[in-house]
């Protein structure tokens, strides 16, 4: 379970923190920047109808919370953070978008 948290939660957080200087440069050059974290439907608490996969589920749920906190903390710097699973979701992201999770195949919003 700890390895899943290191890979799926801690790793993306540390990487985001490490590239903050570059994100700030992107804001200076383009007016905004974005961080896209890849989550999973298994990170949804409300959508868990099968149980199991404790480490993976918990680590993806934690990633969603970390990303929400980063989104709030970095919004004033014009750096948007969101969780995504599809390129078309990433392409249409805008600064200040509410953090939501989308079904990979259908694109429907999934409950947290």
The first five atom37 places (N, CA, C, CB, O) and aatype in JSON, in Angstrom:
{
  "aatype": [20, 20, 20, 20, 20, 20, 20, 20, 20, 20, 20, 20, 20, 20, 20, 20, 20, 20, 20, 20, 20, 20, 20, 20, 20, 20, 20, 20, 20, 20, 20, 20, 20, 20, 20, 20, 20, 20, 20, 20, 20, 20, 20, 20, 20, 20, 20, 20, 20, 20, 20, 20, 20, 20, 20, 20, 20, 20, 20, 20, 20, 20, 20, 20, 20, 20, 20, 20, 20, 20, 20, 20, 20, 20, 20, 20, 20, 20, 20, 20, 20, 20, 20, 20, 20, 20, 20, 20, 20, 20, 20, 20, 20, 20, 20, 20, 20, 20, 20, 20, 20, 20, 20, 20, 20, 20, 20, 20, 20, 20, 20, 20],
  "atom_mask": [
    [1, 1, 1, 1, 1],
    [1, 1, 1, 1, 1],
    [1, 1, 1, 1, 1],
    [1, 1, 1, 1, 1],
    [1, 1, 1, 1, 1],
    [1, 1, 1, 1, 1],
    [1, 1, 1, 1, 1],
    [1, 1, 1, 1, 1],
    [1, 1, 1, 1, 1],
    [1, 1, 1, 1, 1],
    [1, 1, 1, 1, 1],
    [1, 1, 1, 1, 1],
    [1, 1, 1, 1, 1],
    [1, 1, 1, 1, 1],
    [1, 1, 1, 1, 1],
    [1, 1, 1, 1, 1],
    [1, 1, 1, 1, 1],
    [1, 1, 1, 1, 1],
    [1, 1, 1, 1, 1],
    [1, 1, 1, 1, 1],
    [1, 1, 1, 1, 1],
    [1, 1, 1, 1, 1],
    [1, 1, 1, 1, 1],
    [1, 1, 1, 1, 1],
    [1, 1, 1, 1, 1],
    [1, 1, 1, 1, 1],
    [1, 1, 1, 1, 1],
    [1, 1, 1, 1, 1],
    [1, 1, 1, 1, 1],
    [1, 1, 1, 1, 1],
    [1, 1, 1, 1, 1],
    [1, 1, 1, 1, 1],
    [1, 1, 1, 1, 1],
    [1, 1, 1, 1, 1],
    [1, 1, 1, 1, 1],
    [1, 1, 1, 1, 1],
    [1, 1, 1, 1, 1],
    [1, 1, 1, 1, 1],
    [1, 1, 1, 1, 1],
    [1, 1, 1, 1, 1],
    [1, 1, 1, 1, 1],
    [1, 1, 1, 1, 1],
    [1, 1, 1, 1, 1],
    [1, 1, 1, 1, 1],
    [1, 1, 1, 1, 1],
    [1, 1, 1, 1, 1],
    [1, 1, 1, 1, 1],
    [1, 1, 1, 1, 1],
    [1, 1, 1, 1, 1],
    [1, 1, 1, 1, 1],
    [1, 1, 1, 1, 1],
    [1, 1, 1, 1, 1],
    [1, 1, 1, 1, 1],
    [1, 1, 1, 1, 1],
    [1, 1, 1, 1, 1],
    [1, 1, 1, 1, 1],
    [1, 1, 1, 1, 1],
    [1, 1, 1, 1, 1],
    [1, 1, 1, 1, 1],
    [1, 1, 1, 1, 1],
    [1, 1, 1, 1, 1],
    [1, 1, 1, 1, 1],
    [1, 1, 1, 1, 1],
    [1, 1, 1, 1, 1],
    [1, 1, 1, 1, 1],
    [1, 1, 1, 1, 1],
    [1, 1, 1, 1, 1],
    [1, 1, 1, 1, 1],
    [1, 1, 1, 1, 1],
    [1, 1, 1, 1, 1],
    [1, 1, 1, 1, 1],
    [1, 1, 1, 1, 1],
    [1, 1, 1, 1, 1],
    [1, 1, 1, 1, 1],
    [1, 1, 1, 1, 1],
    [1, 1, 1, 1, 1],
    [1, 1, 1, 1, 1],
    [1, 1, 1, 1, 1],
    [1, 1, 1, 1, 1],
    [1, 1, 1, 1, 1],
    [1, 1, 1, 1, 1],
    [1, 1, 1, 1, 1],
    [1, 1, 1, 1, 1],
    [1, 1, 1, 1, 1],
    [1, 1, 1, 1, 1],
    [1, 1, 1, 1, 1],
    [1, 1, 1, 1, 1],
    [1, 1, 1, 1, 1],
    [1, 1, 1, 1, 1],
    [1, 1, 1, 1, 1],
    [1, 1, 1, 1, 1],
    [1, 1, 1, 1, 1],
    [1, 1, 1, 1, 1],
    [1, 1, 1, 1, 1],
    [1, 1, 1, 1, 1],
    [1, 1, 1, 1, 1],
    [1, 1, 1, 1, 1],
    [1, 1, 1, 1, 1],
    [1, 1, 1, 1, 1],
    [1, 1, 1, 1, 1],
    [1, 1, 1, 1, 1],
    [1, 1, 1, 1, 1],
    [1, 1, 1, 1, 1],
    [1, 1, 1, 1, 1],
    [1, 1, 1, 1, 1],
    [1, 1, 1, 1, 1],
    [1, 1, 1, 1, 1],
    [1, 1, 1, 1, 1],
    [1, 1, 1, 1, 1],
    [1, 1, 1, 1, 1],
    [1, 1, 1, 1, 1],
    [1, 1, 1, 1, 1]
  ],
  "atom_positions": [
    [[0.82, -1.2, 0.0], [0.0, 0.0, 0.0], [0.86, 1.26, 0.0], [-0.93, 0.0, 1.2], [0.54, 2.23, -0.69]],
    [[1.94, 1.26, 0.76], [2.8, 2.45, 0.82], [3.4, 2.77, -0.55], [3.93, 2.26, 1.86], [3.53, 3.93, -0.93]],
    [[3.78, 1.73, -1.29], [4.35, 1.94, -2.63], [3.33, 2.6, -3.56], [4.82, 0.59, -3.23], [3.68, 3.46, -4.36]],
    [[2.07, 2.2, -3.44], [1.03, 2.82, -4.27], [0.86, 4.3, -3.92], [-0.31, 2.08, -4.08], [0.63, 5.11, -4.82]],
    [[0.97, 4.65, -2.66], [0.9, 6.06, -2.27], [2.12, 6.83, -2.78], [0.79, 6.2, -0.75], [2.0, 7.96, -3.24]],
    [[3.29, 6.21, -2.7], [4.5, 6.87, -3.2], [4.38, 7.17, -4.69], [5.73, 6.0, -2.94], [4.73, 8.26, -5.14]],
    [[3.89, 6.21, -5.45], [3.8, 6.37, -6.91], [2.62, 7.25, -7.31], [3.67, 5.0, -7.57], [2.79, 8.15, -8.13]],
    [[1.44, 7.01, -6.77], [0.22, 7.65, -7.25], [-0.13, 8.97, -6.56], [-0.91, 6.72, -7.09], [-0.92, 9.74, -7.11]],
    [[0.42, 9.24, -5.39], [0.07, 10.46, -4.67], [1.3, 11.33, -4.39], [-0.61, 10.11, -3.35], [1.35, 12.49, -4.81]],
    [[2.27, 10.78, -3.71], [3.46, 11.56, -3.32], [4.27, 11.96, -4.55], [4.34, 10.75, -2.34], [4.71, 13.11, -4.64]],
    [[4.47, 11.04, -5.48], [5.25, 11.33, -6.68], [4.69, 12.5, -7.48], [5.3, 10.12, -7.56], [5.44, 13.43, -7.78]],
    [[3.4, 12.49, -7.84], [2.85, 13.63, -8.57], [2.93, 14.95, -7.79], [1.41, 13.35, -8.92], [3.15, 16.01, -8.38]],
    [[2.76, 14.88, -6.47], [2.87, 16.1, -5.67], [4.3, 16.65, -5.71], [2.46, 15.84, -4.22], [4.5, 17.85, -5.94]],
    [[5.28, 15.78, -5.49], [6.68, 16.24, -5.5], [7.09, 16.74, -6.88], [7.61, 15.11, -5.06], [7.84, 17.71, -6.99]],
    [[6.61, 16.09, -7.92], [6.93, 16.55, -9.28], [6.33, 17.92, -9.54], [6.42, 15.54, -10.32], [6.99, 18.79, -10.1]],
    [[5.09, 18.11, -9.14], [4.45, 19.42, -9.31], [5.23, 20.5, -8.57], [2.99, 19.39, -8.82], [5.47, 21.58, -9.11]],
    [[5.62, 20.2, -7.35], [6.4, 21.17, -6.57], [7.74, 21.46, -7.24], [6.63, 20.64, -5.15], [8.2, 22.6, -7.23]],
    [[8.36, 20.44, -7.82], [9.67, 20.62, -8.46], [9.59, 21.48, -9.72], [10.27, 19.27, -8.81], [10.53, 22.2, -10.04]],
    [[8.47, 21.41, -10.44], [8.37, 22.17, -11.69], [7.68, 23.53, -11.51], [7.61, 21.36, -12.73], [7.41, 24.21, -12.5]],
    [[7.38, 23.92, -10.29], [6.74, 25.22, -10.06], [7.51, 26.38, -10.69], [6.6, 25.46, -8.58], [6.87, 27.27, -11.26]],
    [[8.85, 26.42, -10.61], [9.55, 27.53, -11.28], [9.26, 27.57, -12.79], [11.05, 27.4, -11.05], [9.13, 28.65, -13.36]],
    [[9.17, 26.41, -13.42], [8.87, 26.37, -14.84], [7.42, 26.77, -15.12], [9.13, 24.96, -15.39], [7.14, 27.44, -16.12]],
    [[6.52, 26.38, -14.25], [5.13, 26.79, -14.41], [4.99, 28.3, -14.28], [4.24, 26.08, -13.38], [4.21, 28.92, -15.0]],
    [[5.74, 28.89, -13.37], [5.7, 30.35, -13.22], [6.27, 31.04, -14.46], [6.5, 30.78, -11.97], [5.77, 32.09, -14.86]],
    [[7.29, 30.46, -15.06], [7.82, 31.0, -16.32], [6.77, 30.89, -17.42], [9.11, 30.24, -16.73], [6.64, 31.8, -18.24]],
    [[6.03, 29.8, -17.44], [4.97, 29.63, -18.44], [3.88, 30.68, -18.25], [4.37, 28.22, -18.35], [3.35, 31.2, -19.23]],
    [[3.55, 30.98, -17.0], [2.56, 32.03, -16.73], [3.07, 33.37, -17.24], [2.25, 32.11, -15.21], [2.32, 34.14, -17.84]],
    [[4.34, 33.66, -16.99], [4.92, 34.92, -17.45], [4.88, 35.03, -18.98], [6.37, 35.05, -16.96], [4.67, 36.11, -19.52]],
    [[5.07, 33.91, -19.66], [5.1, 33.92, -21.12], [3.72, 33.82, -21.76], [5.96, 32.78, -21.61], [3.49, 34.39, -22.83]],
    [[2.79, 33.1, -21.11], [1.51, 32.79, -21.75], [0.28, 33.22, -20.96], [1.43, 31.33, -22.01], [-0.84, 33.06, -21.43]],
    [[0.49, 33.75, -19.76], [-0.63, 34.23, -18.96], [-1.27, 33.2, -18.05], [-1.66, 34.76, -19.86], [-2.03, 33.56, -17.15]],
    [[-0.98, 31.93, -18.26], [-1.5, 30.87, -17.41], [-0.73, 29.59, -17.67], [-3.02, 30.66, -17.65], [-0.02, 29.46, -18.67]],
    [[-0.86, 28.65, -16.75], [-0.23, 27.33, -16.9], [-1.13, 26.31, -16.23], [1.22, 27.31, -16.28], [-1.97, 26.65, -15.4]],
    [[-0.94, 25.05, -16.59], [-1.78, 23.99, -16.06], [-0.97, 22.78, -15.65], [-2.82, 23.58, -17.08], [0.08, 22.48, -16.21]],
    [[-1.49, 22.09, -14.63], [-0.96, 20.8, -14.19], [-2.11, 19.81, -14.32], [-0.39, 20.87, -12.71], [-3.18, 20.02, -13.74]],
    [[-1.9, 18.75, -15.07], [-2.91, 17.7, -15.21], [-2.41, 16.44, -14.51], [-3.22, 17.41, -16.71], [-1.37, 15.9, -14.87]],
    [[-3.15, 15.99, -13.52], [-2.83, 14.74, -12.83], [-3.76, 13.66, -13.38], [-2.99, 14.89, -11.26], [-4.94, 13.91, -13.62]],
    [[-3.22, 12.47, -13.56], [-4.03, 11.37, -14.08], [-4.6, 10.56, -12.91], [-3.18, 10.46, -15.02], [-3.86, 9.94, -12.15]],
    [[-5.91, 10.59, -12.79], [-6.59, 9.87, -11.72], [-7.22, 8.59, -12.27], [-7.66, 10.76, -11.05], [-6.85, 8.12, -13.34]],
    [[-8.15, 8.05, -11.54], [-8.82, 6.82, -11.94], [-10.23, 6.84, -11.4], [-8.05, 5.57, -11.44], [-10.51, 7.44, -10.36]],
    [[-11.11, 6.19, -12.11], [-12.47, 6.03, -11.61], [-12.45, 5.34, -10.25], [-13.33, 5.23, -12.61], [-13.34, 5.55, -9.43]],
    [[-11.44, 4.53, -10.01], [-11.33, 3.84, -8.73], [-11.01, 4.79, -7.59], [-10.27, 2.75, -8.82], [-11.03, 4.38, -6.42]],
    [[-10.71, 6.05, -7.89], [-10.47, 7.04, -6.86], [-11.75, 7.72, -6.38], [-9.53, 8.08, -7.37], [-11.71, 8.55, -5.48]],
    [[-12.88, 7.36, -6.97], [-14.16, 7.92, -6.57], [-14.72, 7.14, -5.38], [-15.17, 7.9, -7.75], [-14.88, 5.92, -5.45]],
    [[-15.01, 7.84, -4.3], [-15.61, 7.19, -3.13], [-17.06, 6.81, -3.44], [-15.55, 8.12, -1.89], [-17.49, 5.7, -3.13]],
    [[-17.8, 7.72, -4.05], [-19.21, 7.48, -4.33], [-19.43, 6.39, -5.37], [-19.86, 8.75, -4.81], [-20.48, 5.74, -5.37]],
    [[-18.46, 6.17, -6.25], [-18.62, 5.21, -7.34], [-18.04, 3.83, -7.01], [-17.96, 5.74, -8.6], [-17.99, 2.97, -7.89]],
    [[-17.6, 3.62, -5.78], [-17.0, 2.34, -5.41], [-18.1, 1.33, -5.09], [-16.05, 2.51, -4.19], [-18.68, 1.33, -4.0]],
    [[-18.37, 0.47, -6.06], [-19.38, -0.54, -5.85], [-18.81, -1.95, -5.78], [-20.39, -0.47, -6.94], [-19.56, -2.92, -5.66]],
    [[-17.48, -2.06, -5.86], [-16.89, -3.4, -5.9], [-15.89, -3.68, -4.78], [-16.22, -3.61, -7.21], [-15.5, -4.83, -4.59]],
    [[-15.47, -2.66, -4.04], [-14.5, -2.87, -2.96], [-13.13, -3.27, -3.47], [-15.01, -3.92, -2.0], [-12.83, -3.12, -4.65]],
    [[-12.31, -3.79, -2.57], [-10.97, -4.26, -2.93], [-10.04, -3.16, -3.4], [-11.07, -5.29, -4.0], [-10.37, -1.97, -3.33]],
    [[-8.87, -3.56, -3.87], [-7.85, -2.63, -4.41], [-7.61, -1.47, -3.45], [-8.28, -2.1, -5.78], [-7.57, -0.31, -3.88]],
    [[-7.44, -1.76, -2.18], [-7.39, -0.73, -1.14], [-6.31, 0.3, -1.37], [-7.19, -1.37, 0.19], [-6.57, 1.5, -1.32]],
    [[-5.1, -0.14, -1.62], [-4.0, 0.79, -1.81], [-4.18, 1.68, -3.03], [-2.71, 0.04, -1.92], [-3.97, 2.89, -2.96]],
    [[-4.56, 1.08, -4.14], [-4.75, 1.85, -5.37], [-5.88, 2.85, -5.22], [-5.02, 0.91, -6.56], [-5.73, 4.02, -5.54]],
    [[-7.03, 2.38, -4.72], [-8.18, 3.28, -4.54], [-7.83, 4.45, -3.62], [-9.38, 2.5, -3.98], [-8.11, 5.61, -3.94]],
    [[-7.24, 4.14, -2.49], [-6.92, 5.19, -1.51], [-5.89, 6.16, -2.08], [-6.39, 4.57, -0.22], [-5.99, 7.37, -1.83]],
    [[-4.91, 5.66, -2.83], [-3.88, 6.55, -3.37], [-4.44, 7.48, -4.43], [-2.73, 5.73, -3.95], [-4.02, 8.64, -4.53]],
    [[-5.39, 7.01, -5.24], [-6.0, 7.87, -6.26], [-6.96, 8.87, -5.62], [-6.73, 7.03, -7.3], [-7.06, 10.01, -6.09]],
    [[-7.67, 8.46, -4.57], [-8.52, 9.39, -3.85], [-7.66, 10.49, -3.21], [-9.35, 8.66, -2.77], [-8.02, 11.66, -3.24]],
    [[-6.52, 10.09, -2.65], [-5.6, 11.07, -2.06], [-5.04, 12.0, -3.13], [-4.44, 10.35, -1.34], [-4.89, 13.2, -2.88]],
    [[-4.74, 11.48, -4.31], [-4.27, 12.34, -5.41], [-5.32, 13.38, -5.76], [-3.92, 11.49, -6.65], [-4.99, 14.54, -6.02]],
    [[-6.58, 12.99, -5.78], [-7.65, 13.95, -6.06], [-7.66, 15.08, -5.03], [-9.02, 13.24, -6.09], [-7.83, 16.24, -5.39]],
    [[-7.48, 14.74, -3.76], [-7.47, 15.76, -2.71], [-6.23, 16.65, -2.82], [-7.52, 15.1, -1.33], [-6.33, 17.87, -2.68]],
    [[-5.07, 16.05, -3.06], [-3.84, 16.83, -3.23], [-4.01, 17.81, -4.4], [-2.62, 15.89, -3.48], [-3.62, 18.97, -4.3]],
    [[-4.59, 17.33, -5.49], [-4.78, 18.18, -6.66], [-5.76, 19.31, -6.37], [-5.26, 17.36, -7.85], [-5.55, 20.44, -6.82]],
    [[-6.81, 19.02, -5.63], [-7.76, 20.07, -5.24], [-7.05, 21.14, -4.41], [-8.94, 19.47, -4.46], [-7.26, 22.33, -4.63]],
    [[-6.24, 20.73, -3.46], [-5.51, 21.69, -2.62], [-4.52, 22.5, -3.45], [-4.76, 20.97, -1.49], [-4.42, 23.72, -3.28]],
    [[-3.8, 21.85, -4.35], [-2.88, 22.57, -5.23], [-3.64, 23.58, -6.09], [-2.11, 21.59, -6.14], [-3.17, 24.7, -6.3]],
    [[-4.81, 23.18, -6.57], [-5.62, 24.07, -7.4], [-5.98, 25.35, -6.64], [-6.89, 23.36, -7.85], [-5.89, 26.45, -7.19]],
    [[-6.38, 25.2, -5.4], [-6.73, 26.36, -4.58], [-5.5, 27.2, -4.25], [-7.41, 25.91, -3.29], [-5.55, 28.43, -4.29]],
    [[-4.4, 26.54, -3.91], [-3.19, 27.26, -3.52], [-2.53, 28.0, -4.68], [-2.2, 26.28, -2.92], [-1.93, 29.06, -4.47]],
    [[-2.64, 27.48, -5.89], [-1.92, 28.06, -7.03], [-2.8, 28.91, -7.94], [-1.3, 26.97, -7.84], [-2.3, 29.52, -8.88]],
    [[-4.09, 28.96, -7.67], [-5.0, 29.72, -8.52], [-4.61, 31.19, -8.61], [-6.42, 29.59, -8.0], [-4.71, 31.79, -9.68]],
    [[-4.17, 31.78, -7.5], [-3.79, 33.2, -7.51], [-2.56, 33.46, -8.38], [-3.52, 33.68, -6.1], [-2.32, 34.59, -8.8]],
    [[-1.78, 32.4, -8.65], [-0.62, 32.53, -9.52], [-0.95, 32.19, -10.98], [0.51, 31.64, -9.03], [-0.07, 32.11, -11.83]],
    [[-2.24, 31.98, -11.24], [-2.72, 31.62, -12.58], [-2.2, 30.27, -13.05], [-2.32, 32.68, -13.59], [-1.94, 30.06, -14.24]],
    [[-2.05, 29.36, -12.09], [-1.66, 27.98, -12.38], [-2.86, 27.1, -12.02], [-0.35, 27.55, -11.6], [-3.24, 27.01, -10.85]],
    [[-3.43, 26.47, -13.02], [-4.58, 25.6, -12.8], [-4.13, 24.16, -12.61], [-5.55, 25.69, -13.97], [-3.19, 23.71, -13.26]],
    [[-4.79, 23.46, -11.72], [-4.49, 22.04, -11.46], [-5.79, 21.26, -11.54], [-3.8, 21.84, -10.06], [-6.81, 21.67, -10.98]],
    [[-5.76, 20.13, -12.24], [-6.95, 19.32, -12.35], [-6.58, 17.86, -12.56], [-7.84, 19.81, -13.48], [-5.45, 17.54, -12.93]],
    [[-7.55, 17.0, -12.32], [-7.37, 15.57, -12.58], [-8.07, 15.26, -13.89], [-7.92, 14.68, -11.4], [-9.14, 15.8, -14.17]],
    [[-7.48, 14.4, -14.68], [-8.04, 14.09, -16.0], [-7.71, 12.66, -16.37], [-7.5, 15.05, -17.06], [-6.87, 12.01, -15.76]],
    [[-8.39, 12.21, -17.38], [-8.12, 10.89, -17.91], [-8.13, 10.87, -19.42], [-9.11, 9.91, -17.38], [-7.69, 9.89, -20.03]],
    [[-8.61, 11.94, -20.03], [-8.72, 11.97, -21.48], [-8.11, 13.25, -22.03], [-10.18, 11.85, -21.92], [-8.18, 14.3, -21.4]],
    [[-7.51, 13.16, -23.2], [-6.9, 14.32, -23.83], [-7.94, 15.39, -24.09], [-6.21, 13.93, -25.14], [-7.65, 16.58, -23.92]],
    [[-9.15, 15.02, -24.51], [-10.15, 16.04, -24.82], [-10.55, 16.83, -23.58], [-11.39, 15.4, -25.45], [-10.97, 17.98, -23.69]],
    [[-10.44, 16.24, -22.4], [-10.71, 16.96, -21.16], [-9.58, 17.96, -20.9], [-10.85, 15.99, -19.96], [-9.84, 19.11, -20.54]],
    [[-8.35, 17.53, -21.1], [-7.2, 18.4, -20.89], [-7.24, 19.57, -21.84], [-5.89, 17.61, -21.07], [-6.94, 20.7, -21.44]],
    [[-7.59, 19.34, -23.09], [-7.6, 20.4, -24.1], [-8.61, 21.5, -23.79], [-7.9, 19.81, -25.45], [-8.37, 22.65, -24.15]],
    [[-9.72, 21.17, -23.15], [-10.74, 22.19, -22.91], [-10.67, 22.82, -21.52], [-12.1, 21.6, -23.12], [-11.56, 23.58, -21.15]],
    [[-9.64, 22.52, -20.76], [-9.5, 23.06, -19.4], [-9.27, 24.56, -19.44], [-8.35, 22.37, -18.67], [-8.59, 25.09, -20.31]],
    [[-9.86, 25.25, -18.45], [-9.68, 26.68, -18.29], [-9.29, 26.97, -16.85], [-10.96, 27.46, -18.68], [-9.65, 26.23, -15.93]],
    [[-8.54, 28.05, -16.66], [-8.15, 28.46, -15.32], [-9.4, 28.72, -14.49], [-7.25, 29.72, -15.37], [-10.33, 29.39, -14.95]],
    [[-9.43, 28.19, -13.29], [-10.58, 28.38, -12.41], [-11.65, 27.32, -12.56], [-11.17, 29.71, -12.64], [-12.66, 27.37, -11.85]],
    [[-11.47, 26.36, -13.47], [-12.43, 25.27, -13.61], [-12.54, 24.52, -12.29], [-12.01, 24.3, -14.74], [-11.56, 24.35, -11.57]],
    [[-13.76, 24.09, -11.98], [-13.98, 23.28, -10.79], [-13.33, 21.92, -10.99], [-15.5, 23.13, -10.48], [-13.38, 21.35, -12.08]],
    [[-12.72, 21.41, -9.95], [-12.07, 20.11, -10.03], [-13.14, 19.03, -10.11], [-11.13, 19.87, -8.8], [-13.93, 18.84, -9.19]],
    [[-13.16, 18.32, -11.24], [-14.11, 17.24, -11.44], [-13.39, 16.02, -12.01], [-15.26, 17.68, -12.39], [-12.27, 16.13, -12.52]],
    [[-14.03, 14.89, -11.91], [-13.47, 13.65, -12.45], [-14.43, 13.15, -13.52], [-13.25, 12.58, -11.32], [-15.64, 13.12, -13.33]],
    [[-13.86, 12.74, -14.66], [-14.67, 12.31, -15.8], [-14.51, 10.82, -16.06], [-14.3, 13.09, -17.04], [-13.43, 10.25, -15.87]],
    [[-15.6, 10.19, -16.49], [-15.56, 8.79, -16.92], [-14.69, 8.72, -18.17], [-17.0, 8.23, -17.2], [-14.88, 9.5, -19.1]],
    [[-13.74, 7.79, -18.2], [-12.77, 7.7, -19.28], [-13.43, 7.49, -20.63], [-11.8, 6.57, -19.01], [-13.05, 8.14, -21.61]],
    [[-14.4, 6.59, -20.72], [-14.99, 6.26, -22.02], [-16.11, 7.2, -22.43], [-15.5, 4.85, -21.99], [-16.2, 7.59, -23.59]],
    [[-16.97, 7.57, -21.49], [-18.14, 8.37, -21.82], [-17.91, 9.87, -21.7], [-19.29, 7.97, -20.94], [-18.57, 10.65, -22.39]],
    [[-16.99, 10.28, -20.84], [-16.77, 11.7, -20.61], [-17.72, 12.3, -19.6], [-16.88, 12.44, -21.89], [-17.66, 13.5, -19.33]],
    [[-18.63, 11.48, -19.02], [-19.56, 11.97, -18.02], [-18.82, 12.3, -16.72], [-20.67, 10.94, -17.75], [-17.81, 11.68, -16.4]],
    [[-19.34, 13.28, -15.99], [-18.76, 13.63, -14.69], [-19.07, 12.5, -13.71], [-19.32, 14.99, -14.17], [-20.2, 12.04, -13.61]],
    [[-18.03, 12.07, -12.97], [-18.19, 11.03, -11.96], [-18.31, 11.67, -10.58], [-17.01, 10.04, -11.99], [-17.7, 12.72, -10.33]],
    [[-19.07, 11.06, -9.69], [-19.16, 11.59, -8.33], [-17.86, 11.34, -7.57], [-20.34, 10.95, -7.57], [-17.14, 10.38, -7.85]],
    [[-17.56, 12.2, -6.62], [-16.37, 12.02, -5.8], [-16.66, 10.96, -4.78], [-15.93, 13.34, -5.11], [-15.79, 10.63, -3.96]]
  ]
}
